[in-house]
């Protein structure tokens, strides 16, 4: 008796759909190579973004192409189909991904859609402040910062000029600290001598934090060291200060109003809204409490990794929202997926903590290295530099970033000081709040988000 020979084609292989081309999704796609499955990655951007260096695009040190690479170019050899689409939800009952313009069937799903800005219920503040999560965010921040100096050069009114040269950063986690240090260096060094009517060194960089110290997730001695370096750079630090409103004229901190035309938001993030469609109860930051195997409870065919996942460790703590954690989770999700295909039991995830670093200006950083060794100063900065270069995708990116860093370090120059967007001279001047003008109804205080991951997640790069 003979049996018909069934030829294996890509169409009848198990279909694995990956949502998101960040660190978790990218590493999952890479480790699915030779797994005997058909892989499709869906992302609303066509590129993988190295978020930890996004603040350097925002502060004109690097260009977007230095820290981003096309997904198709990265995954081409892995035979991954890449779809540019907007994910609106997941139909777990029918095993379909819902897109803005269609749907996509899956056998296994890896959700790695990351996080977005969180204004803690005060979404109206987003109209007057900028967060930092995408290339578009970074370019808009760079535009606003450089444009503030250009407008100040033409502003005859001293009060308006002072407001234009005031930069408020809300949130003193790693992203806020790194932005503050970079902006201070721009005004004190990079732009020195570029203007005739203003002195860029008169610019005020004000870092506002609701907790009692900067870098509150770091050891106290490193937090104190970071504060001393920031103050030496000229950054004004206000800890224990709660923001009650943000409008077109600046920031309210209780009864005090700070006139600032550029307000940057680095206080917190929340998980992608895709998580709401998975049919499980989320934590207060919108993350999915996954099983030890990184699957959605009741759905062994759905894995969640990266910032979207709430992963508990053996000691009860949660895995931090860092790039290396997302990489490890993406790899482990694939391990368990392959074990399912082989009919083997899945294995629990164990996070290997390699430490974390935050850079503070030129030649200085603080960090907790592997085995909890604390580092500070130039040595920590060199370690931070090496780690970032290691994680960058592609030789060209590593070389470009290294050359730009060398140029910036030796000359204090910023090689990407280009203003893009609408013609600056056609923009109307922002209104000024006159003495005695009503502030309106203050929004609730937002200094102590319960489980919100620091917005610096993209700005901390551990080993």
LOVO-958414 format. One record per residue (C-alpha): x, y, z. Coordinates in nm, 4 decimals. Layout:
torse xx X, yy Y, zz Z
...
This chain:
torse xx 0.0000, yy 0.0000, zz 0.0000
torse xx 0.1361, yy 0.3369, zz -0.0927
torse xx 0.0619, yy 0.6708, zz 0.0638
torse xx 0.0479, yy 1.0021, zz -0.1219
torse xx 0.3443, yy 1.2272, zz -0.0669
torse xx 0.2397, yy 1.5631, zz 0.0760
torse xx 0.4788, yy 1.8385, zz -0.0225
torse xx 0.5492, yy 2.0904, zz 0.2511
torse xx 0.4978, yy 2.4501, zz 0.1437
torse xx 0.5135, yy 2.7760, zz 0.3330
torse xx 0.1349, yy 2.8022, zz 0.3155
torse xx 0.0736, yy 2.4886, zz 0.5234
torse xx 0.3377, yy 2.5641, zz 0.7873
torse xx 0.2205, yy 2.6947, zz 1.1289
torse xx 0.1756, yy 3.0704, zz 1.1008
torse xx 0.3457, yy 3.2816, zz 1.3690
torse xx 0.2445, yy 3.6490, zz 1.3757
torse xx 0.4630, yy 3.8983, zz 1.5633
torse xx 0.3140, yy 4.2355, zz 1.6551
torse xx 0.5807, yy 4.5025, zz 1.6921
torse xx 0.9330, yy 4.5398, zz 1.5555
torse xx 1.1004, yy 4.6555, zz 1.8758
torse xx 1.3616, yy 4.4612, zz 2.0693
torse xx 1.1244, yy 4.1829, zz 2.1799
torse xx 0.9636, yy 4.1317, zz 1.8408
torse xx 1.2905, yy 4.1576, zz 1.6502
torse xx 1.4684, yy 3.8987, zz 1.8618
torse xx 1.1693, yy 3.6663, zz 1.8428
torse xx 1.1730, yy 3.6895, zz 1.4631
torse xx 1.5439, yy 3.6164, zz 1.4484
torse xx 1.5195, yy 3.3080, zz 1.6710
torse xx 1.2282, yy 3.1694, zz 1.4684
torse xx 1.4628, yy 3.1081, zz 1.1794
torse xx 1.4720, yy 2.7375, zz 1.0890
torse xx 1.1826, yy 2.6712, zz 1.3301
torse xx 0.9656, yy 2.5200, zz 1.0590
torse xx 0.7074, yy 2.7980, zz 1.0724
torse xx 0.5864, yy 3.0833, zz 0.8546
torse xx 0.6548, yy 3.4208, zz 1.0200
torse xx 0.4782, yy 3.7536, zz 0.9645
torse xx 0.5757, yy 4.0718, zz 1.1475
torse xx 0.3279, yy 4.3598, zz 1.1691
torse xx 0.4353, yy 4.7102, zz 1.2644
torse xx 0.3012, yy 5.0586, zz 1.1946
torse xx 0.6567, yy 5.1728, zz 1.1179
torse xx 0.8873, yy 5.0215, zz 0.8596
torse xx 1.1913, yy 5.0360, zz 1.0862
torse xx 1.3392, yy 4.9005, zz 1.4059
torse xx 1.4258, yy 5.1869, zz 1.6378
torse xx 1.7047, yy 5.1836, zz 1.8946
torse xx 1.5051, yy 5.3767, zz 2.1539
torse xx 1.7812, yy 5.4155, zz 2.4167
torse xx 1.9532, yy 5.6694, zz 2.1916
torse xx 1.6381, yy 5.8506, zz 2.0845
torse xx 1.7131, yy 6.1433, zz 2.3155
torse xx 2.0351, yy 6.2067, zz 2.1190
torse xx 1.8269, yy 6.2569, zz 1.8052
torse xx 1.6062, yy 6.4960, zz 2.0026
torse xx 1.9120, yy 6.6935, zz 2.1150
torse xx 2.0760, yy 6.7103, zz 1.7695
torse xx 2.3701, yy 6.4758, zz 1.8289
torse xx 2.2519, yy 6.1931, zz 1.6038
torse xx 2.0332, yy 6.1625, zz 1.2952
torse xx 1.7386, yy 5.9186, zz 1.2793
torse xx 1.9221, yy 5.6946, zz 1.0325
torse xx 2.1977, yy 5.6435, zz 1.2923
torse xx 1.9627, yy 5.4613, zz 1.5313
torse xx 1.7002, yy 5.3089, zz 1.2999
torse xx 1.7115, yy 5.0427, zz 1.0305
torse xx 1.4452, yy 4.9088, zz 0.7897
torse xx 1.2799, yy 4.5926, zz 0.9188
torse xx 1.2829, yy 4.4358, zz 0.5746
torse xx 1.6600, yy 4.4815, zz 0.5515
torse xx 1.7148, yy 4.3344, zz 0.8987
torse xx 1.4847, yy 4.0355, zz 0.8560
torse xx 1.5230, yy 3.9671, zz 0.4848
torse xx 1.7555, yy 3.6710, zz 0.5347
torse xx 1.5237, yy 3.5284, zz 0.7995
torse xx 1.2414, yy 3.4930, zz 0.5435
torse xx 1.0045, yy 3.7003, zz 0.7539
torse xx 0.7116, yy 3.8707, zz 0.5843
torse xx 0.6884, yy 4.2321, zz 0.7048
torse xx 0.3536, yy 4.4119, zz 0.6884
torse xx 0.3152, yy 4.7857, zz 0.7406
torse xx -0.0196, yy 4.8090, zz 0.9194
torse xx -0.1987, yy 4.9449, zz 1.2257
torse xx -0.3077, yy 4.6793, zz 1.4768
torse xx -0.6402, yy 4.7616, zz 1.6431
torse xx -0.6895, yy 4.4460, zz 1.8489
torse xx -0.6813, yy 4.0681, zz 1.8727
torse xx -0.9746, yy 3.8287, zz 1.8285
torse xx -0.8502, yy 3.5490, zz 2.0545
torse xx -1.1569, yy 3.3287, zz 1.9978
torse xx -1.1078, yy 3.3135, zz 1.6206
torse xx -0.7262, yy 3.3536, zz 1.6333
torse xx -0.7155, yy 3.6670, zz 1.4220
torse xx -0.5255, yy 3.9937, zz 1.4443
torse xx -0.7516, yy 4.2886, zz 1.3696
torse xx -0.5964, yy 4.5573, zz 1.1507
torse xx -0.7205, yy 4.9029, zz 1.0616
torse xx -0.7666, yy 4.7805, zz 0.7041
torse xx -0.8270, yy 4.4084, zz 0.7430
torse xx -0.7356, yy 4.1058, zz 0.9526
torse xx -0.4678, yy 3.8392, zz 0.9754
torse xx -0.5071, yy 3.4764, zz 1.0887
torse xx -0.2462, yy 3.3194, zz 1.3182
torse xx -0.1588, yy 2.9870, zz 1.4783
torse xx 0.0753, yy 3.1443, zz 1.7328
torse xx 0.0919, yy 3.5109, zz 1.8292
torse xx 0.3767, yy 3.7086, zz 1.9870
torse xx 0.2600, yy 4.0496, zz 2.1084
torse xx 0.5412, yy 4.3024, zz 2.1501
torse xx 0.3682, yy 4.6340, zz 2.0836
torse xx 0.5480, yy 4.8164, zz 2.3656
torse xx 0.4299, yy 5.1265, zz 2.5473
torse xx 0.3184, yy 5.4812, zz 2.4849
torse xx 0.3092, yy 5.8075, zz 2.6809
torse xx 0.1060, yy 5.8291, zz 2.9998
torse xx -0.0203, yy 6.1622, zz 3.1315
torse xx -0.1940, yy 5.9920, zz 3.4244
torse xx -0.5414, yy 6.0912, zz 3.3115
torse xx -0.4466, yy 6.4441, zz 3.2036
torse xx -0.4425, yy 6.3822, zz 2.8291
torse xx -0.5022, yy 6.7493, zz 2.7524
torse xx -0.1447, yy 6.8133, zz 2.8640
torse xx -0.0183, yy 6.6319, zz 2.5543
torse xx -0.1130, yy 6.9361, zz 2.3441
torse xx 0.1454, yy 7.1465, zz 2.5243
torse xx 0.4209, yy 6.8973, zz 2.6062
torse xx 0.6192, yy 6.6373, zz 2.4114
torse xx 0.7033, yy 6.2818, zz 2.5115
torse xx 0.9820, yy 6.0786, zz 2.3558
torse xx 0.8930, yy 5.7383, zz 2.2116
torse xx 0.9285, yy 5.7633, zz 1.8322
torse xx 1.1479, yy 5.9185, zz 1.5658
torse xx 0.8693, yy 6.1681, zz 1.5001
torse xx 0.8722, yy 6.2683, zz 1.8688
torse xx 1.2492, yy 6.3160, zz 1.8635
torse xx 1.2420, yy 6.5296, zz 1.5492
torse xx 0.9625, yy 6.7463, zz 1.6887
torse xx 1.1510, yy 6.7985, zz 2.0162
torse xx 1.4654, yy 6.8892, zz 1.8227
torse xx 1.2620, yy 7.1306, zz 1.6126
torse xx 1.1042, yy 7.2978, zz 1.9150
torse xx 1.4339, yy 7.3303, zz 2.1007
torse xx 1.6264, yy 7.4822, zz 1.8109
torse xx 1.3309, yy 7.6973, zz 1.7092
torse xx 1.3084, yy 7.8399, zz 2.0622
torse xx 1.6565, yy 7.9896, zz 2.0249
torse xx 1.5744, yy 8.1234, zz 1.6778
torse xx 1.2553, yy 8.2893, zz 1.8013
torse xx 1.4320, yy 8.4304, zz 2.1053
torse xx 1.6861, yy 8.5934, zz 1.8729
torse xx 1.4020, yy 8.7968, zz 1.7169
torse xx 1.1970, yy 8.8599, zz 2.0322
torse xx 1.2282, yy 9.2185, zz 2.1664
torse xx 1.0197, yy 9.1617, zz 2.4815
torse xx 1.2427, yy 9.0427, zz 2.7715
torse xx 0.9687, yy 8.8373, zz 2.9410
torse xx 0.8740, yy 8.6542, zz 2.6240
torse xx 1.2408, yy 8.5970, zz 2.5454
torse xx 1.2941, yy 8.4500, zz 2.8917
torse xx 0.9982, yy 8.2149, zz 2.8437
torse xx 1.1323, yy 8.1067, zz 2.5041
torse xx 1.4687, yy 8.0232, zz 2.6625
torse xx 1.3138, yy 7.8213, zz 2.9458
torse xx 1.2972, yy 7.4445, zz 2.8965
torse xx 1.0925, yy 7.2444, zz 3.1488
torse xx 1.1423, yy 6.8678, zz 3.1726
torse xx 0.8877, yy 6.6777, zz 3.3803
torse xx 1.0182, yy 6.3535, zz 3.5256
torse xx 1.3718, yy 6.2933, zz 3.6549
torse xx 1.4126, yy 5.9316, zz 3.5573
torse xx 1.6902, yy 5.8405, zz 3.3125
torse xx 1.5171, yy 5.9969, zz 3.0109
torse xx 1.4546, yy 6.3236, zz 3.1945
torse xx 1.8065, yy 6.3319, zz 3.3349
torse xx 1.9632, yy 6.2611, zz 2.9966
torse xx 1.7499, yy 6.5234, zz 2.8223
torse xx 1.8322, yy 6.7815, zz 3.0895
torse xx 2.2053, yy 6.7198, zz 3.0658
torse xx 2.2033, yy 6.7320, zz 2.6861
torse xx 1.9965, yy 7.0543, zz 2.6711
torse xx 2.2252, yy 7.2200, zz 2.9251
torse xx 2.5273, yy 7.1331, zz 2.7134
torse xx 2.3592, yy 7.2634, zz 2.3983
torse xx 2.2920, yy 7.6026, zz 2.5539
torse xx 2.6251, yy 7.6331, zz 2.7369
torse xx 2.8555, yy 7.4962, zz 2.4694
torse xx 2.7141, yy 7.3913, zz 2.1318
torse xx 2.5297, yy 7.7166, zz 2.0522
torse xx 2.7758, yy 7.9525, zz 2.2161
torse xx 2.8612, yy 8.2369, zz 1.9769
torse xx 2.5939, yy 8.1451, zz 1.7204
torse xx 2.3585, yy 8.4363, zz 1.7958
torse xx 2.3917, yy 8.8142, zz 1.8020
torse xx 2.0980, yy 8.9288, zz 2.0161
torse xx 2.0890, yy 8.6535, zz 2.2777
torse xx 2.3379, yy 8.4546, zz 2.4788
torse xx 2.2314, yy 8.0866, zz 2.4672
torse xx 2.3982, yy 8.0402, zz 2.8052
torse xx 2.1096, yy 8.2390, zz 2.9552
torse xx 1.8750, yy 7.9490, zz 2.8802
torse xx 1.7176, yy 7.7788, zz 3.1816
torse xx 1.6836, yy 7.4005, zz 3.1928
torse xx 1.4490, yy 7.3025, zz 3.4756
torse xx 1.4053, yy 6.9387, zz 3.5797
torse xx 1.0854, yy 6.8702, zz 3.7779
torse xx 1.0350, yy 6.5515, zz 3.9795
torse xx 0.7537, yy 6.4528, zz 4.2131
torse xx 0.9734, yy 6.2168, zz 4.4163
torse xx 1.2384, yy 6.3364, zz 4.6601
torse xx 1.5407, yy 6.2768, zz 4.4327
torse xx 1.6458, yy 6.2370, zz 4.0705
torse xx 1.6842, yy 5.8842, zz 3.9340
torse xx 1.4615, yy 5.7495, zz 4.2139
torse xx 1.5058, yy 5.3873, zz 4.0988
torse xx 1.8849, yy 5.4083, zz 4.1393
torse xx 2.0815, yy 5.3799, zz 4.4655
torse xx 2.0838, yy 5.7027, zz 4.6672
torse xx 2.4563, yy 5.7672, zz 4.6242
torse xx 2.4299, yy 5.7433, zz 4.2450
torse xx 2.1203, yy 5.9635, zz 4.2542
torse xx 2.3120, yy 6.2235, zz 4.4552
torse xx 2.6060, yy 6.2065, zz 4.2166
torse xx 2.3738, yy 6.2578, zz 3.9194
torse xx 2.2209, yy 6.5617, zz 4.0857
torse xx 2.5611, yy 6.7193, zz 4.1519
torse xx 2.6677, yy 6.6735, zz 3.7888
torse xx 2.3401, yy 6.8187, zz 3.6582
torse xx 2.3673, yy 7.1224, zz 3.8849
torse xx 2.7254, yy 7.1732, zz 3.7719
torse xx 2.5949, yy 7.1813, zz 3.4144
torse xx 2.3497, yy 7.4543, zz 3.5174
torse xx 2.0318, yy 7.2467, zz 3.5407
torse xx 1.7784, yy 7.3701, zz 3.7974
torse xx 1.6361, yy 7.0709, zz 3.9839
torse xx 1.3055, yy 7.0741, zz 4.1674
torse xx 1.2357, yy 6.7508, zz 4.3505
torse xx 0.9262, yy 6.6862, zz 4.5601
torse xx 0.7372, yy 6.9128, zz 4.3204
torse xx 0.3995, yy 6.8202, zz 4.1773
torse xx 0.2774, yy 6.9399, zz 3.8398
torse xx -0.0867, yy 7.0470, zz 3.8472
torse xx -0.1339, yy 7.1846, zz 3.4963
torse xx 0.0410, yy 7.2356, zz 3.1627
torse xx -0.0797, yy 7.4913, zz 2.9093
torse xx 0.0546, yy 7.6960, zz 2.6197
torse xx 0.2317, yy 7.9345, zz 2.8570
torse xx 0.4125, yy 7.6814, zz 3.0737
torse xx 0.3761, yy 7.4634, zz 3.3806
torse xx 0.1777, yy 7.5083, zz 3.7023
torse xx 0.3233, yy 7.3616, zz 4.0195
torse xx 0.0500, yy 7.4336, zz 4.2710
torse xx 0.0255, yy 7.8119, zz 4.3085
torse xx 0.3518, yy 7.8679, zz 4.1191
torse xx 0.3538, yy 7.9164, zz 3.7420
torse xx 0.6681, yy 7.8560, zz 3.5389
torse xx 0.6653, yy 8.0351, zz 3.2039
torse xx 0.8203, yy 7.7969, zz 2.9526
torse xx 0.7545, yy 7.7615, zz 2.5814
torse xx 0.9165, yy 7.4158, zz 2.5593
torse xx 0.7840, yy 7.1473, zz 2.7950
torse xx 0.9115, yy 6.7900, zz 2.7658
torse xx 0.7298, yy 6.4980, zz 2.9278
torse xx 0.9420, yy 6.2188, zz 3.0775
torse xx 0.7250, yy 6.1219, zz 3.3741
torse xx 0.5778, yy 5.7894, zz 3.2690
torse xx 0.4486, yy 5.5491, zz 3.0088
torse xx 0.1593, yy 5.3086, zz 2.9768
torse xx 0.1264, yy 4.9852, zz 2.7845
torse xx -0.0035, yy 4.9711, zz 2.4283
torse xx -0.3861, yy 4.9654, zz 2.4027
torse xx -0.3663, yy 4.6390, zz 2.2081
torse xx -0.3452, yy 4.4654, zz 2.5482
torse xx -0.7098, yy 4.5517, zz 2.6214
torse xx -0.8300, yy 4.3134, zz 2.3515
torse xx -0.6584, yy 4.0066, zz 2.4981
torse xx -0.9427, yy 3.9378, zz 2.7392
torse xx -0.7452, yy 3.9399, zz 3.0651
torse xx -0.7332, yy 4.1809, zz 3.3575
torse xx -0.4479, yy 4.4308, zz 3.3168
torse xx -0.2405, yy 4.6028, zz 3.5830
torse xx -0.2747, yy 4.9769, zz 3.6484
torse xx -0.0161, yy 5.0558, zz 3.3824
torse xx -0.2070, yy 4.8531, zz 3.1232
torse xx 0.0398, yy 4.5626, zz 3.1186
torse xx -0.0578, yy 4.1979, zz 3.0710
torse xx 0.0162, yy 3.9712, zz 3.3707
torse xx 0.1642, yy 3.6747, zz 3.1862
torse xx 0.2335, yy 3.3226, zz 3.3049
torse xx 0.5911, yy 3.2220, zz 3.3971
torse xx 0.6133, yy 3.0843, zz 3.0414
torse xx 0.5282, yy 3.4338, zz 2.9014
torse xx 0.1860, yy 3.3310, zz 2.7695
torse xx -0.1509, yy 3.4975, zz 2.8255
torse xx -0.3430, yy 3.3042, zz 3.0953
torse xx -0.5778, yy 3.0604, zz 2.9208
torse xx -0.4121, yy 3.1180, zz 2.5814
torse xx -0.0913, yy 2.9127, zz 2.5423
torse xx -0.0793, yy 3.0177, zz 2.1780
torse xx -0.0315, yy 3.3878, zz 2.2672
torse xx 0.2970, yy 3.5181, zz 2.4073
torse xx 0.3470, yy 3.8724, zz 2.5387
torse xx 0.6983, yy 4.0209, zz 2.5702
torse xx 0.8679, yy 4.3536, zz 2.6298
torse xx 0.7086, yy 4.6614, zz 2.7874
torse xx 0.3615, yy 4.5143, zz 2.7394
torse xx 0.4304, yy 4.2170, zz 2.9680
torse xx 0.4090, yy 4.2132, zz 3.3473
torse xx 0.6544, yy 3.9361, zz 3.4330
torse xx 0.6930, yy 3.8314, zz 3.7946
torse xx 1.0282, yy 3.6994, zz 3.9148
torse xx 1.0827, yy 3.4339, zz 4.1820
torse xx 1.1367, yy 3.6975, zz 4.4526
torse xx 0.8071, yy 3.8699, zz 4.3693
torse xx 0.9634, yy 4.1643, zz 4.1866
torse xx 0.8797, yy 4.2442, zz 3.8261
torse xx 1.1131, yy 4.2278, zz 3.5301
torse xx 1.2090, yy 4.5881, zz 3.4387
torse xx 1.1075, yy 4.7405, zz 3.1085
torse xx 1.4549, yy 4.7467, zz 2.9587
torse xx 1.5847, yy 4.6570, zz 2.6149
torse xx 1.7849, yy 4.3496, zz 2.7282
torse xx 1.4808, yy 4.2197, zz 2.9181
torse xx 1.2716, yy 4.2440, zz 2.6000
torse xx 1.5443, yy 4.0639, zz 2.4045
torse xx 1.5567, yy 3.7805, zz 2.6579
torse xx 1.1776, yy 3.7533, zz 2.6639
torse xx 1.1552, yy 3.7442, zz 2.2839
torse xx 1.4102, yy 3.4649, zz 2.2703
torse xx 1.2397, yy 3.2681, zz 2.5493
torse xx 0.8961, yy 3.3012, zz 2.3881
torse xx 1.0370, yy 3.1369, zz 2.0759
torse xx 1.1940, yy 2.8621, zz 2.2880
torse xx 0.8531, yy 2.7798, zz 2.4369
torse xx 0.6786, yy 2.8079, zz 2.1013
torse xx 0.9178, yy 2.5540, zz 1.9536
torse xx 0.8679, yy 2.3268, zz 2.2534
torse xx 0.4928, yy 2.3367, zz 2.1938
torse xx 0.5448, yy 2.2410, zz 1.8299
torse xx 0.7605, yy 1.9488, zz 1.9460
torse xx 0.4998, yy 1.8379, zz 2.1994
torse xx 0.7237, yy 1.9245, zz 2.4952
torse xx 0.6300, yy 2.1170, zz 2.8112
torse xx 0.7150, yy 2.4854, zz 2.8210
torse xx 0.9771, yy 2.6273, zz 3.0561
torse xx 0.9449, yy 2.9272, zz 3.2907
torse xx 1.1316, yy 3.2477, zz 3.2084
torse xx 1.4202, yy 3.3615, zz 3.4285
torse xx 1.5533, yy 3.7141, zz 3.3791
torse xx 1.9276, yy 3.7693, zz 3.3831
torse xx 1.9785, yy 4.1200, zz 3.5203
torse xx 2.2892, yy 4.2752, zz 3.3670
torse xx 2.2485, yy 4.6171, zz 3.5257
torse xx 2.1559, yy 4.9573, zz 3.3851
torse xx 2.3166, yy 5.2922, zz 3.3023
torse xx 2.2052, yy 5.6517, zz 3.2593
torse xx 2.4314, yy 5.9103, zz 3.0975
torse xx 2.4510, yy 6.2617, zz 3.2393
torse xx 2.6128, yy 6.5018, zz 3.0010
torse xx 2.9479, yy 6.4761, zz 2.8330
torse xx 3.1784, yy 6.2110, zz 2.9741
torse xx 2.9732, yy 6.1244, zz 3.2834
torse xx 2.7269, yy 5.8482, zz 3.3637
torse xx 2.5992, yy 5.6473, zz 3.6571
torse xx 2.5063, yy 5.2835, zz 3.6522
torse xx 2.4665, yy 4.9545, zz 3.8268
torse xx 2.6657, yy 4.6918, zz 3.6424
torse xx 2.6486, yy 4.3140, zz 3.6489
torse xx 2.6426, yy 4.1695, zz 4.0025
torse xx 2.5180, yy 4.5067, zz 4.1318
torse xx 2.8531, yy 4.6806, zz 4.1034
torse xx 2.7945, yy 5.0568, zz 4.1153
torse xx 2.9803, yy 5.2822, zz 3.8735
torse xx 2.9966, yy 5.6571, zz 3.8281
torse xx 3.1891, yy 5.9115, zz 3.6243
torse xx 3.3973, yy 5.8631, zz 3.3114
torse xx 3.4370, yy 5.4865, zz 3.3543
torse xx 3.0594, yy 5.4475, zz 3.3682
torse xx 3.0287, yy 5.6684, zz 3.0589
torse xx 3.2730, yy 5.4464, zz 2.8682
torse xx 3.0761, yy 5.1389, zz 2.9747
torse xx 2.7522, yy 5.3072, zz 2.8609
torse xx 2.9114, yy 5.3939, zz 2.5246
torse xx 3.0353, yy 5.0378, zz 2.4711
torse xx 2.6962, yy 4.8874, zz 2.5621
torse xx 2.5087, yy 5.1135, zz 2.3215
torse xx 2.7441, yy 5.0332, zz 2.0351
torse xx 2.7069, yy 4.6617, zz 2.1084
torse xx 2.3285, yy 4.6693, zz 2.0798
torse xx 2.3101, yy 4.8874, zz 1.7673
torse xx 2.1975, yy 4.7091, zz 1.4517
torse xx 2.4452, yy 4.7046, zz 1.1637
torse xx 2.8067, yy 4.8081, zz 1.1129
torse xx 2.7119, yy 5.1339, zz 0.9443
torse xx 2.5083, yy 5.2472, zz 1.2467
torse xx 2.7863, yy 5.1616, zz 1.4894
torse xx 3.0439, yy 5.3519, zz 1.2849
torse xx 2.8192, yy 5.6564, zz 1.2309
torse xx 2.7300, yy 5.6801, zz 1.5992
torse xx 3.0921, yy 5.6381, zz 1.7087
torse xx 3.2088, yy 5.9146, zz 1.4736
torse xx 2.9299, yy 6.1490, zz 1.5824
torse xx 3.0057, yy 6.0843, zz 1.9489
torse xx 3.3747, yy 6.1499, zz 1.8910
torse xx 3.2944, yy 6.4756, zz 1.7109
torse xx 3.0576, yy 6.5855, zz 1.9856
torse xx 3.2992, yy 6.4937, zz 2.2635
torse xx 3.5997, yy 6.6697, zz 2.1131
torse xx 3.4259, yy 6.9827, zz 1.9824
torse xx 3.0990, yy 7.0145, zz 2.1818
torse xx 2.9394, yy 7.0275, zz 1.8362
torse xx 2.5977, yy 6.8892, zz 1.7374
torse xx 2.6066, yy 6.7553, zz 1.3835
torse xx 2.2273, yy 6.7284, zz 1.3368
torse xx 2.1148, yy 7.0851, zz 1.4143
torse xx 1.8574, yy 7.1033, zz 1.1375
torse xx 1.5122, yy 7.2543, zz 1.1877
torse xx 1.2422, yy 7.0671, zz 0.9968
torse xx 0.8689, yy 7.1208, zz 0.9685
torse xx 0.6653, yy 7.4372, zz 0.8945
torse xx 0.8517, yy 7.7571, zz 0.8185
torse xx 0.9474, yy 7.8996, zz 1.1605
torse xx 0.8876, yy 8.2627, zz 1.0678
torse xx 0.5243, yy 8.1911, zz 0.9790
torse xx 0.4382, yy 8.0628, zz 1.3248
torse xx 0.2470, yy 8.2885, zz 1.5604
torse xx 0.4053, yy 8.3791, zz 1.8907
torse xx 0.2801, yy 8.1802, zz 2.1868
torse xx 0.0623, yy 8.3774, zz 2.4295
torse xx 0.2028, yy 8.5062, zz 2.7534
torse xx 0.0184, yy 8.4695, zz 3.0817
torse xx -0.0323, yy 8.8193, zz 3.2144
torse xx 0.0036, yy 8.9023, zz 3.5839
torse xx -0.3187, yy 8.8125, zz 3.7648
torse xx -0.4552, yy 8.6072, zz 3.4742
torse xx -0.6629, yy 8.3105, zz 3.5879
torse xx -0.4969, yy 7.9714, zz 3.5628
torse xx -0.8173, yy 7.7767, zz 3.5144
torse xx -0.9011, yy 7.4548, zz 3.6902
torse xx -0.5932, yy 7.2637, zz 3.7949
torse xx -0.5711, yy 6.9013, zz 3.6947
torse xx -0.5117, yy 6.6333, zz 3.9558
torse xx -0.1638, yy 6.5903, zz 4.0982
torse xx 0.0439, yy 6.3307, zz 3.9147
torse xx 0.3601, yy 6.2873, zz 4.1094
torse xx 0.3274, yy 5.9286, zz 4.2263
torse xx 0.2136, yy 5.6864, zz 3.9530
torse xx 0.1692, yy 5.3501, zz 4.1215
torse xx 0.3133, yy 5.1002, zz 3.8780
torse xx 0.4072, yy 5.3100, zz 3.5790
torse xx 0.7408, yy 5.2270, zz 3.4327
torse xx 0.9775, yy 5.5208, zz 3.4071
torse xx 0.9644, yy 5.6914, zz 3.0702
torse xx 1.3307, yy 5.6441, zz 3.0679
torse xx 1.2827, yy 5.2822, zz 2.9716
torse xx 1.4141, yy 5.3654, zz 2.6240
torse xx 1.6987, yy 5.5580, zz 2.7733
torse xx 1.8356, yy 5.2928, zz 3.0095
torse xx 2.0577, yy 5.0396, zz 2.8427
torse xx 2.1890, yy 4.7649, zz 3.0686
torse xx 2.4594, yy 4.5163, zz 2.9818
